[in-house]
Amino acid sequence: MRLTVHMNEHRVGWLIYDCFADQFEFAYDGAWVASPVGFPLAPSLPLAPSRQSNEAHSRSVRIFFENLLPEGRALDSAALMYSVSKNNVAALLAVLGQETAGAIRIVPERASELPECEATPVLRHVRQAELSQRARERATLPFAIWDQKIWLSISGCQDKLAVYQDVAGEWFLVDGGLLVSTHILKPEPTNPLMAGLTSNEFLCMRLARAVGLDVAQVQLHHIPEPVLLITRFDRVEHADKVQRLPTIDGCQALGLPVCGKYERPFAHHHDPRDVRAGASLPSLFHLLDTAARPAAEKISLLRWAVFQVLIGNIDAHAKNLTFFSSSCGLSLAPAYDLVCGRMYVNEQVQETLAMAIGDAFRLEDLSAEEWMSFSRAANLSLRLVKRELTTLSSTTASVLERFWPKGRTPLSWLKSRRRFKWRAESCLRWHGPFPPERRSTWRWKLAIGQSLRAKDHTQPAFLTQRLAR
């Protein structure tokens, strides 16, 4: 099988799969290599021919392109719809690859002769009443299947739908031509244990923007079921077309398979240092050494990591991190999928960080020693880490105090503050880099994530409304 890989109006190269040898190959187009806008798809797929063995090259190619596919039920639905094995990466890319995350467009070679600009886009209106019905029917009908076709080629396990939003705010499924999806719709999960996830994500995203982080634009709609609308940062709208921006996620940047998005991809062991084979924060920081602005990009990544701790996002894995890619190198894209995961911890979900801070995989195990270990492993200045911890913690605390009306603080918030005050002080009883006058910020840092876990305000309307301003 031979597939053509495009990036906007440019042909990047060809993806070749030998089903008998079960090997992949990717060959760059000479015009793309010679172009001033040409750049490698990923660090593991350099423009210049490498000295890798055929097996190693095949593994790198498969890992990169497999990371473009959806995960979980969406992948199962696509495999069933098109009667292919979900392990048949090449066949799934042939049917799902026309609109992926970023700018990559994958089409069979025989279909690549027609330029994208000559194709007529097909717009299919998605009315709110129909969307509401489909959201309720997800237990029997996968959310990504509309009109006997899969309308999703975005990685991730959550139910989502990629749509095009016109100037009137109407949503459409779009296929072909110069129009592509500009937004992503995420309904409430069907699992009752994950109730309130859309409001949770909306609150955390708006909170992140309020404290100065670069995050994707989000809106919370009720149809009447809550649906989170996310503006795609890898799309730029023009008068007559939508431009795709090249991006890669953390796993693609590190050359890791989908299962490597967690730092401990195999099992939770008593000694975490023995099984840490997946993506890690230090490896992501080292990746930015070759960025056009390495210092600025590392500060942005550090703030992203600190904020995950602030909100208790235990599922902040490598595929929840995206980089813009260009001939100048990698740069961090706006944050997304910011959720307080601690509120969903139960017998089925462990309270374990996707990527450790130092050797700490639990928020309760965080201490100044672990932050020191993290700064050394990531080759970051300890003063920089301390400054960002202090600044972002105090800023987040002041934002919450400003938007949380007096007298409406839930009892669970007060209890969690007392409990985490004791924990924070006990963790910091040592002679380390964090002076006593700064310990109050640690109390807030640990209290904020726990407070969001409280079941009595999973949908704090008064707070989300104020953050929306």
KELUMNU-484093 format. One record per residue: y, z, x of N, C-alpha, C in turn. Coordinates in steps of 0.05 Angstrom, whole numbers, plus 5000, padded with zeros to 4 digits. Layout:
BEGIN
YZXYZXYZX...
***
This chain:
BEGIN
497650005017500050005000502550005018504449845010506949815025509349855006510950065012513250124995515850095012517949994998520449965012522250205006523450305027525150545024528150455028529750505007532550445007534250695008536650665017538650875015541250745006541950784981544150634968543650334972545550184984545149894986543649815011542950005027541649945053538549975051537149795064534249825067533749985093532450215090531950385113529450305127527350235112524850165125522550145105520150165115517750125099515750365102514750455080512750665080510050525075508250555094505650415093503450625091501550575073499350765070496750605071494950685089492250575092490350765078489450685055487750865039484950895051484050705067481450735080481450925103483650915119483851105141485351355133486451365108487951585098490251655117491751455125493951495144496451365134498751495140501351395132502751295158504551105152506251005174509050945162511151005178513850925169515050765192516150525184517450355203520350305195522250375212525050325206525650035206527449945189528549675190530449655214530149435229531849395253534849405246535549295223538349285215539449575211537749755200538550035195538850175222537050125241537250255267539750165282540449905279542749805293545449865279545249945254547749995238549150245248551750245247553250495255552850715235551950655210551450865191548450945190546850825207544050895208543551165221541551305211540751565222537851615214536551795228533751855222533552005195531351945180530952085155530652385159529552465181529152745187528752775217529153015228528653055257525852975265523853005247521152935254520552635253522552475243522252185241524552045256524552055283526751945298526951645296529351535300529751245299528151105321528251225345526851105368523951155366522250965373519351015372518551255389516951425378516151665393513351625405512651815422509951805435507851955419508352005394506452145378503951975374501652115371499251975364499451875335497751695327497751595300497351815280495552005286495052225268497452405265498852465287501252635286503452495270503852235275505952085261505252075231502752025224501952015196502452285183501952505197502452765185505352815180507052735199509952765196511052605173510052355170510952185148510052295121507552375119506552485094508152735086508652915105510053165099512853105088514252915101517052855093517052745064515452545058515552415032514252585010512252745017511052914997512953124987514853205004516853394996518853284975518853024970520552904950519352934922516852994920515453004894515853274880515653274854515853524839513453694845513553944836511354134841510354234814508154384815507154524791506354334768507154424744506354284720507553994718509953964729511253694729509553494745508453584768506753414784504153354769503053554757500553514741501053314719503253334705503953154683504252864693505552834716505952564727503252444734501552594747498952494755497252414730497352574710495852514685497052274671499752254670501052034656500351764668500251754695499851504709496951464719495251654711492351634718491851614748493151784763492751794792492252084800490952124822490552394832493152504841493652764837496052884846496152914876493852854890493752854919494352574930494752374912495352104920498352074923499352154946502252164950503451884948502251684959503351414959503651304930501551344914501651244886503751394870504051654874506051804860508951724868509251664894511851574903512551294891510551134887511050864876512050874848511251084832512051094804514351294800514751484818516851684815519151664835518951484854520851484877523451334873523951224849526351074846528851244844528451494836530751684837529751954846530152014871529352264883531752434889531252674900533552824910534752684934537452684935538752544957539052244950539152074971539751794968537351614970535051724976532651554980531751434954531151174954529951034932527550884942525250934929522750824939521650634917521150384924520050194905517850034918515949924902513949744914515249504927514149404948515449194963516048944946514348874928514848634912517148674892517748924886519948984867522649024881522649024908525049094922526848844927525948604919527548364923529948354906529848484882532148484864534048704872536548634880538448844888538949034865539549284872539949484852542449414835544449284847546849224832546449014811544248854813543748644793542048744770540848984773539249094751541049204729540249184704541749294682540849574676542549774677541750044672540950084643538850244638537950314611538750604606540450644585541350904578540050994552538851224553537451334529538751604522540151614499541651844491539852084486540652314496539252564491541052734474540352754448542052924430541153214432543053394426542453674429540253764411540053664386537953744368535253664378535053424390532553334402531853494426533853554442533353724466532353994458533554114437532654374428529754364419529054154404526254134395524354104419525153934438523353904461523154154478525254314479525154564494523154754480522954744454521154924439518254824441517854564446515254444446513954424474515154554493514154524521511354634525510454814508507754914511505654694506506354494490504354284484505254014495507853974500508853724511510653774535509853674559511453724583514353634580516153794590518953744587519853484601518453404622519253174637518452914624516752914604515752674591517452614566518752384567520352284545519651994541519051924516518451634509516151534527514151694530511751614546512451544575514451684586515151634614516051884627515451914652516352144668519252094677521052284670523852264677524652474697522852534715523552744735522252664761523752664783522652634809524052814829524553064819525953264835523953494841523953574866522053784874522754044860520754214858521054474845519054524824518654784816516654854796517854894768520354954766521555004740521754754724521654784697522254564679525054474683525454214686528154104689528153814681530553714675530853434666533453324679533153104693535452974706536752784686539352824681540852664661543452564673544452354660547052244666549052344645551252454654553252554635555752364635556452264612558752084610561352244608563552104605566152234605566552404579564952344558565152494534563352744534561852774556560153014558557452974545556752724537554152664526552052624548549552684542547452664562545652434556544852294578543152064576540952064597538651964590536651894610537351614619537351574646538251314656536151204675535850934673533850804689534850534699534850494725535650234736538650204739539450004755542249934759543650134777546350134774548050294792548550574780547450634757547850894745545251064750545651304759543451494763544251764752542451944752543052204740545252344756546852494742549052644754548752944750546953024731546653314725543753374721543053634722540353724717540453934695538653914676538454104654536054284659536454544657534354744661534154924637532054904620531855084597530655354606530555534587529255794591526355754597525155904615522255884620520655964595518355844592516555914570515256184574514956274599513756524605515556754596514756924578516457144568517257334591515657354612516257524634518757434650519457174645521757064659524157034641524257184619526357154599529057214612531157064604533857104614534356964640532656784649532956654675535456474676536056334654538356154654540956324657541156544642543556714644543656844671541356924682541157044708542256854729541356604729542256414748545156344745546056324720548856264715550656484726549956734721551456964731551556954762549256924775549156934804550656704816550456464804551956234815554956274812555856374789558756424785559756644803558056844807558757064825559056964854557256794862557356674889559956514893560656364873563156204875565556394876565456614860567756794859568156944886566056974902566357114928566756914951566956654944567756464965565456284976563056304965560956124974561255854962560355644976560255374966557755334949557955314923555655294906555955064887553754964876553854754855555254854830556554674816557854744791555754784769556054994753554055054732555555114706554255054684555255124657552855214641553355404623551255514606551755414578549955244567550155144540548055274522548655284496546755384476546355174455543855084451543254854434541554904410540955144400542055404407540655544430538355444439536955564462538755534487538755734504540455714528539355504547541155334557540455124576542555124598541655134623543455134645543954844654546454764656547254494665548354514693547154374712547854384740548954114748551254104759552353854770551153794797550053554800548653484824550653434847550353574869552153544892551353304909549053184903548252944918548952694903550852704885551852474870554852474869556052244872559052214871559551984851560952044830561551844809563951684816563651414813565851234815566351094788568150904788568850774762566450634749564950494766562750324754560050394766559850604781557250674793557150964801554751054807554351324818553151304846554551404865553651394893551751624899549651564913547751774921548451864949548352124954548852234980546252314993545852245019543352305032543052605037540852725030540253005034537353035042536753265054533953345059533853645054531553745045531354035041530354175067530154435066529454585089526754515101524754465083522154395093522154125106523553925095523753665108525153685135527253845136528753875161527054005183525254195175523554325195520954185199520353975184517853835187515453995176515954145154513854315143512954205116510454245109509554165082510654345061510154275036511254435014510354725015507854765022506755045024508155205046509555075064510955215085513655315078514455295052517055385044517355685046515155825046515156115050514456185079515656385089515156455117512256545121511156675101508256755102506756595082505956355088504756175069501856235062500556395078497656435074497056695058498056915067497457165053499357375063499557595048501257825056499458015072500058035098498358185116499858445122498358645132499658895140501558855163500858675181502658615203503758335199506258315189507358045182507657865205507757965229508157795253505657615258503457685246500957535251500757285234502257265212501757045193504356895186506356915203508956795196509056505207507656325192507456045201509255855186510655955166512355785150515255785159517055695141519855685147521055965150522855985169524156245173527156205177528656415173531556395177532256325206531056445226531756365254531256065259529055955248528455675253530655495239531655585217533755435203536355445218536955675230539355705246539155525271536855525284536555355308536755065301536054995277536254715268539154615269541054795265543854725264545154715291543654755312544754725339545854445344544554245331545353965336547253865314548254045296550053965275552753885287554353735272556953645282558753885286558454095269560054335271558154575270556654625292554554825291555555105284557855185294558855455289559555495260560955295248561755315220559255305202557355135208554955115192553255365193553155495216551555735219552855965204555555975203556856185187556256145158556255895148555655835120552755925114550855865132548155935128547756245128549256375146549156665147550156795121552256685110553256785084551356745062549956505063547856455043545656665045544756725069542656915073543457195064545857275070546857545063547057565032547957355019548357364990545657384976543557264987540857284975540057584974540657724995540058014996541758164976544258084974546058224955545058214927544157984918543357944890540358004886538858054908536058104905534457854899535157634912533757384908531357374926529157474917526757484934525357214937526257014922524956754923526756544936528456624954530156444969528656314992527156104985525355975005526755725016525355585034526655365049527255125031525755085009526354864991528754924973529755164973532155234959534555214977534255064998536455025017536554725024538854605021539154315025541354255046540854045061542753955081543653665075546153605077547153335078546353215105545452965105544652835130546352585133547152525158548652295164548352235194549752025203549651955232550952175249552452355236553752575251551952825253549652815239547853045239547653175212546653425212546253575187548653755181549153795156551053995147550054125121550654375118549554525095550854435069549154385049550054295022550654545006551954514983552554744965549954884957550255144953547955314946547155264917544655314911543555284884541155474881540155484856537855664851538255944860540656054855541256334862540556504838538556674842537456834820536757114830537257314814536357584821533357594813531657564832528757564827527557834823529058044831527858314830527458404801528958294782528558374755525958274743524558094757522057984747519658084762520058284779517858394794515958544775513458484775511458624758508758614773506558654757503958654769503158374781504458164769503757894778505657784799508057904801510057814821510658044840510157994866510758194886513658184895514658414902517458424912517458374942517158114949516958034976518857814982520557835002522457635009521057375018522057145010520956895018521256855048523456945060523956925088525057195097523957305118524557585126527257605140528357845138530657925155529458095177529457975201527958115223525058115217523858355214521058385206520858495177523058515163523058635137522658425115520458445100519958275078520458405051521458655052522158795028525058895031526558885009529358975011529559275019527559435010527559715017527159765047525959565060525459605089527759515106529859405094532159315110533559545123534259515147535759715162537459565182539159715195540859595216539159485238536959615245535159505265534059235258533459185232532358935224534558715226537058785219539158595221539758525251539358725268539658665297537458485306534958535297532758355305533258075294534258055270534857795258536957645275539057785282541257655298540257555325538557715337537457625363535657375360533957375340532157155335533656895328535856925313537456695304539556625325539656775347541656725368544556735356545056945340547656985328548957235341551557225342552957455352552557695333551957925344551558165327554158235314556358195327558958245315559458065291558657815293558957625271557257715247554757785252553057875230554158125217555158315233556258555222558758495205560458315215562858245201562258115174560357925174559657785148558357975129556658155138555358355121557558525108559358625124561458795113563258655094564258415102566158275086564958185059562558055060561357955036560558175017559558395028558758625012561158744997563258795012565658914999566958714979566958454986568158254968566558234942563958234944562258224920562658474903562758704916563158954901565858944886567958844899570558844886570658644863569258414866569158214845567758334820565458474825564058594802565758814789567158974805568859184794571159064777572158834787574458714773573658594746571158484745570258354721568658534702567958774712566358954695568259154682568659144656570559324643569759614645571859784646571360074648569960164623568060354626566660464603564360294594563960054606561759884597559559854619559760034639557760024660555160134649552959984650550360074640549360324655547860494641546760734653544960654677543560434675541760354696543360294722545760184718547460134741548160384756548960594742549660854754547160974768544860964755542461074767541760924792541960654791541160494815543060554838545660594832547560654853546860914867546161114852545361374864542861344881540861194870538361164884538761014910540260794909540560624933542560744953544360924943546061064962544361234980542361374969540561544985538961365004537961134994536360965011537960855034540360755028542060635048542760835070543361075062544161275082541761355099539361365087536961435103536261215122536760965114536160735132538060725156540460825152542560795173542961045190541061235188541261475205540161415233541761275248540961205275543561125290543361095316545761025332545760725336546760575316546760285317549560165315549659915310552259775310553959815286552859935265554359965240555660245239558260265242559560525243559360665216559560935215559261085190561260995168563660915176565660845156564860585141562960435152562160185139559660215122558560455121556060495107556360455077558760505067559160485038558660195029559159995046558559715039555659675036554059815051551159795048550259905021551560125012550760224986551260014964553559884966554059674947552059444950551559364974549859134979547059174966546059414968543459474957543559524927545859624918546159694889546459444872547859244883548459014866545858874857544058824876541558694868539958854848539859124852538259284834539559294807542259294806543559314780543059074762542758834775542258594759539458604747537658774759534958794749534758934722536859084715536759254691536359074666534459154649533759004626535859014604537659204606539659234584541959044587542058884609544258694611543358444625541058334616540058084628541857854620543357874598545257674590547957804585549357894606551958034603554157834595554557794570556357584560559257634570560057894570562857944577563357874607561257924624561557864652561457564658559557424646559257134651561756994640562857084618565256954608567656984627567857214639570157264657569757114683567257104693566756944717567056654713566856564687567156274681570056184683571856374683574656294683575556194711
***
